[in-house]
Amino acid sequence: MRTKDGVRLNPDGSITMKKDIIQNKHVWKLKSYLKTYFFFSDELMQRLLDAGIEGLRSYHAEDF
């Protein structure tokens, strides 16, 4: 399933996103689907965890 935001929800529950949506960004929010979530780059997520910031949940998403 794809949304207009360029997100693909896979049958196994994983998410893939179009590269041009996330390229060169560390934080983004989708306009329609999953609009209650913020998305972080792997690099930013690791920095937040290294800084000891708690309460974050992460799920890895591939790009296409």
C-alpha positions in Angstrom: 0.0 0.0 0.0 1.3 3.5 -0.9 0.1 6.8 0.2 0.5 10.2 -1.5 3.4 10.9 0.9 5.5 8.2 -0.7 5.2 5.8 2.1 4.8 2.1 1.5 3.3 -0.1 4.3 4.5 -3.6 3.7 2.5 -6.7 4.6 4.9 -7.6 7.4 4.2 -4.3 9.1 7.4 -2.6 8.1 7.5 0.8 6.4 9.5 2.0 3.4 9.8 5.7 2.3 10.8 7.4 -0.9 14.4 8.6 -0.9 13.4 12.1 -2.2 11.2 12.6 0.9 13.9 11.9 3.4 17.1 12.8 1.6 19.2 15.3 3.5 16.8 15.6 6.4 17.1 14.5 10.0 13.5 15.1 11.1 10.3 15.0 9.1 6.6 14.6 9.5 4.3 13.2 6.9 1.3 15.3 5.7 -1.4 12.7 5.6 -0.7 9.1 6.6 1.0 8.6 10.0 0.7 12.3 10.7 0.9 11.9 14.4 4.5 10.6 14.2 7.8 12.4 13.7 10.5 10.5 11.8 14.2 10.8 12.6 17.2 9.8 10.5 19.3 6.9 11.8 22.1 9.3 12.6 19.9 11.7 14.6 18.3 8.8 16.5 21.7 7.4 17.5 22.8 10.9 18.7 19.7 11.2 20.8 20.2 7.8 22.4 23.9 8.5 22.9 22.9 11.8 24.7 20.8 9.7 27.1 17.4 11.0 25.9 14.8 8.6 27.2 11.2 7.7 26.0 12.0 7.3 22.3 10.9 4.3 20.4 12.5 3.5 17.1 11.5 1.4 14.2 13.8 1.1 11.2 12.4 2.0 7.8 14.0 1.3 4.5 13.9 3.7 1.6 13.1 3.1 -2.1 
